[in-house]
Amino acid sequence: MGPSTKPVIKSIKISNVKVKKYFSTKYWETRYTTSWKVTVTLKKKAKGNLGLEIHDGIDGYYTKAGKNKTKYTFTMKRDSVFSYKGKNMNFAVRTYNNKDCKAYSNWSAIKAVKIK
């Protein structure tokens, strides 16, 4: 897999879901901080791969360096008026092979996962 091919997701697993409820004096409302760990496994190693970027379907992009790996782990965190526990999230990944300009591959197919 080079920058012109899409990485194929074998599995995405969610673990270590933690929810913290607090009252925000800035917004004057009850808010939730939800954090979780995402483990992405690709079907095969990407040729010349230097890392992986994941998009959570909302607005978060997370990058993880790792040369020619098939398994990547990300820690994600969201602050919102609701808890993300029990919600479905859509994840997509892409690889990169240049650490300066991040020559990205195409996005993978979207994979929906429930945060338990």
PLY file of the C-alpha trace (Angstrom):
ply
format ascii 1.0
element vertex 116
property float x
property float y
property float z
element edge 115
property int vertex1
property int vertex2
end_header
0.00 0.00 0.00
1.42 3.33 -1.02
-0.05 6.80 -0.96
-2.39 6.03 -3.86
-4.12 3.06 -2.22
-6.65 2.90 0.59
-5.73 1.12 3.83
-8.14 -1.69 4.70
-9.33 -1.81 8.31
-9.40 -5.33 9.74
-10.84 -4.27 13.10
-11.41 -1.32 15.41
-11.76 -1.95 19.13
-12.80 0.52 21.84
-11.63 0.08 25.43
-11.02 2.04 28.66
-14.10 4.27 28.31
-14.16 6.83 31.12
-16.82 9.50 31.69
-16.39 12.47 34.00
-19.41 14.66 34.77
-18.87 18.25 35.91
-20.60 21.62 36.06
-19.10 24.25 33.77
-19.23 27.82 35.06
-18.09 29.03 31.64
-21.16 27.63 29.87
-23.32 27.37 33.03
-24.38 23.81 32.32
-23.54 20.22 33.17
-20.91 18.81 30.83
-19.24 15.45 30.26
-15.64 14.59 29.44
-15.49 11.20 27.73
-12.17 9.50 26.98
-11.53 6.14 25.35
-8.78 4.09 23.75
-9.07 3.02 20.09
-7.04 0.14 18.68
-6.96 -0.02 14.87
-5.73 -3.16 13.12
-5.03 -3.04 9.38
-5.27 -6.10 7.12
-1.70 -5.71 5.87
1.32 -3.46 6.31
1.39 -0.37 4.13
4.45 -0.08 1.89
6.67 2.80 3.02
4.24 3.68 5.81
5.52 6.05 8.54
2.28 6.41 10.48
-1.49 6.46 10.56
-4.09 9.21 10.89
-7.59 8.50 12.18
-10.72 10.62 11.83
-13.55 10.09 14.30
-16.39 11.32 12.10
-16.90 14.60 14.00
-13.92 16.93 13.95
-11.04 15.05 15.52
-7.94 14.00 13.61
-5.35 12.00 15.51
-1.93 11.04 14.13
0.23 8.18 15.35
3.75 7.48 14.10
4.81 3.90 13.54
6.82 2.47 10.69
5.30 -0.51 8.84
2.93 -1.58 11.60
-0.49 -3.18 11.34
-1.71 -2.20 14.83
-2.07 1.38 16.13
-3.48 2.67 19.43
-4.99 6.12 19.93
-6.39 7.83 23.03
-9.34 10.06 22.22
-11.08 12.62 24.41
-14.28 14.64 23.92
-15.89 17.36 26.03
-19.60 17.85 25.37
-23.05 18.40 26.88
-23.63 14.64 26.60
-21.61 11.51 27.26
-20.32 9.61 24.24
-20.69 6.30 26.08
-23.25 4.17 24.24
-23.03 6.27 21.06
-21.96 5.09 17.60
-18.91 6.71 16.02
-17.64 6.44 12.45
-13.90 5.99 11.99
-11.76 6.29 8.87
-7.98 6.00 8.60
-5.26 6.94 6.15
-1.51 6.33 6.10
1.33 8.71 5.37
4.84 8.10 4.09
6.59 11.48 4.45
6.93 12.99 7.92
7.49 16.54 6.64
4.64 17.04 4.18
2.61 13.95 5.25
2.06 12.46 1.79
-1.27 10.87 2.67
-3.01 7.90 1.11
-6.72 7.91 0.35
-9.19 7.51 3.21
-10.25 3.97 4.08
-13.84 2.87 4.06
-15.80 4.15 7.07
-16.16 1.71 9.94
-18.91 2.29 12.55
-18.16 1.29 16.15
-20.22 1.64 19.33
-18.45 3.14 22.37
-19.35 0.75 25.19
0 1
1 2
2 3
3 4
4 5
5 6
6 7
7 8
8 9
9 10
10 11
11 12
12 13
13 14
14 15
15 16
16 17
17 18
18 19
19 20
20 21
21 22
22 23
23 24
24 25
25 26
26 27
27 28
28 29
29 30
30 31
31 32
32 33
33 34
34 35
35 36
36 37
37 38
38 39
39 40
40 41
41 42
42 43
43 44
44 45
45 46
46 47
47 48
48 49
49 50
50 51
51 52
52 53
53 54
54 55
55 56
56 57
57 58
58 59
59 60
60 61
61 62
62 63
63 64
64 65
65 66
66 67
67 68
68 69
69 70
70 71
71 72
72 73
73 74
74 75
75 76
76 77
77 78
78 79
79 80
80 81
81 82
82 83
83 84
84 85
85 86
86 87
87 88
88 89
89 90
90 91
91 92
92 93
93 94
94 95
95 96
96 97
97 98
98 99
99 100
100 101
101 102
102 103
103 104
104 105
105 106
106 107
107 108
108 109
109 110
110 111
111 112
112 113
113 114
114 115
